[in-house]
Amino acid sequence: MSYILSIESATHMASVVLSKDGQVLRMMENSHDKSHAEWLSVFVEQLLLSEGISTQQLSAVAVSEGPGSYTGLRIGVSLAKGLCYGLDIPLIAIPTLKAMAFGAAEAHPGFDWYVPMIDARRMEVYAAGYNAQLEVLLPVSAHIIDPSSFAEVLENKQVLFFGTGALKCRDFLTHKHAHFIDEQFVSAQHMAQLVHQNYQERQFVDTAYFEPFYLKEFVALKSAKSYF
């Protein structure tokens, strides 16, 4: 029997799930991306308290590894690593886009390709392609979307696009085989079964050296205002 906390903070949605042997017991989430640091640790405490589980009963902690928001990923990974250090339990990392694809494939079966997209501003998205078995058809990469994007795939495959970056691509990806849904599937609840599988197979990451998968380097923008 394994109790595992899963933390998702790659986008504006932050969520924490407590699962038992891959089954979600309870989830808490918050959609205000400026308060991830404030709420995530509170969520963890409240989840455990509500289920009567102590931190000493946890078998592992899992975290959504990215790509996504630089700040959001840092907050989630820092919390996960702190828990693992303090409790001396393993850390599990789940690719953010893979967990999104898992949720979409369960809710919307029958597509050849599942393409989760995370908004990377302007017309750029972080995206990957999976089949229903979560086999990688297109590795995670940054895409600038235009009318030619995914053209070759769409000729012969039914493709489901979804996520925080998908809706802004709807006007460009107009092929009859391109399908869009409003659900974003960026949630820790879609990590639970993947996390359980990794736990059983002892697929852990090095807590000391693990870093989020940012995909692109963080760029600090300099304010145009002059204060002196």
Buried (B, 14 or more C-beta within 10 A) or exposed (E): EBBBBBBBBBBBBBBBBBBBBBEBBBBBBBEEBEEBBEBBBEBBEBBBEEEEBEBEBBBBBBBBBBBBBBBBBBBBBBBBBEBBEEBEBBBBBBBBBBBBBBBBBEEBEEBBBBBBBBBBEEBBBBBBBBBBEBEBBBEBEEBEBEEEBBEEBBEEBBBBBBBBBBBBBEEBBEEEBBBBBEBBBBBBBBBBBBBBEBBEEEBBBEBEEBEBBBBEEEEEEEEEEEEE
